[in-house]
Amino acid sequence: MSLKMLIFDYKDAEKKFFKRHQFHDFDIEFFESSLNETTVGNLPQEIKDTASVISVFITSEITPTILEQFPNLMIISTRSTGYDHIDIDACCNKNIKVLNVENYGAHSVVQYTFALMLALVRRLIPALNDSHSFKFDTNNYVGRELNALTLGVIGTGAIGTSVCKIAHAFGMRILAFDYLQRPELTKNYHVEYTEKETIYKEADIITLHVPLTKETQHLITKRELALMKPTAIIINTARGELIESEDLYNALLNKNIAGAGLDVTECEKISLGYGDITEKLENSDKECISKVIITRRLSQLNNVIITPHVAYNTQDSINRILSVTFDSIKDCLQGGHANQVN
């Protein structure tokens, strides 16, 4: 007998994977919508009663109210590394296993991180904007070479480690911070582990590669921004809430730092336009609405690049995510703990 599985946040790029792979042990239904307290009401009761496995992306929001709707749910698998969109305590209380996907972005996210760096350092956006009117002023496109710059890497997990390796290939000086240091980075790639404050003061480019936790929320505020060089650029492809967005906006507006490349923002389910923004704003608190306004203001600055959380978004990465997702689910059903976070 096949297990009932519901896949939410289903994207066109994922359809290619399922055309090439068959999962006869699962009775799968696909939903392009995210799963949240609004959309769960649109599901037939029979589907909610029989679902054993749910797969979501970060655009879904799994709350205790959601879990109450699925009496036979055994597994929630998020097609992401981060799982802050899932109430882990509530899942534990119901003995629901939560699975994630580690390290899928060690290529895609890292490459995108450097795409943002190069676009800002080489003044690509002003040049592209001028190309639309075909009126160029090369005085506005004077950039820097990466080999002449110091990179500060906050977090040297799988993605941060790969960033260090590529930065070394570019000939950059590399400063890094992590509570768990990797000696091989120091030995083979000349990475200098130091304190965060040293990175803020000395780095020309600072890139964030840490998960969102209570300790890392608003890791970067006006205090940290004040320590940075006026020529510094900050890159965030991790989680939007790592940076206090209003402080970042003020620092950029006042030229305390030189630029920002953001693939993630605070309250991004609203600010980056997932779903009906009018409905989402009506159901959001004032603080989140203020973050949306700040994000829109940030997007108007010519030294800021904002993209809608797509650093991971390559066909190769999506295929890896789905492959690991099903391997982990099968392992969990057999009593294993691969990629289990609770």
Secondary structure, DSSP 8 states (H G I E B T S, - for coil): --EEEEE-S--HHHHHHHHH---TTEEEEE-SS--STTGGGGS-HHHHHH--EEEE-TTS-B-HHHHHT-TT--EEEESSS--TTB-HHHHHHTT-EEE---STTTTHHHHHHHHHHHHHHTTHHHHHHHHHHT---GGGG----GGGSEEEEE--SHHHHHHHHHHHHHT-EEEEE-SS--HHHHHHH--EE--HHHHHHH-SEEEE-----TTTTT-B-HHHHHHS-TT-EEEE-S-GGGB-HHHHHHHHHTTSS-EEEES--TTHHHHTT-S-HHHHHHTS-HHHHHHHHHHHHHHTSTTEEE--S-TT-SHHHHHHHHHHHHHHHHHHHTT--TTB--
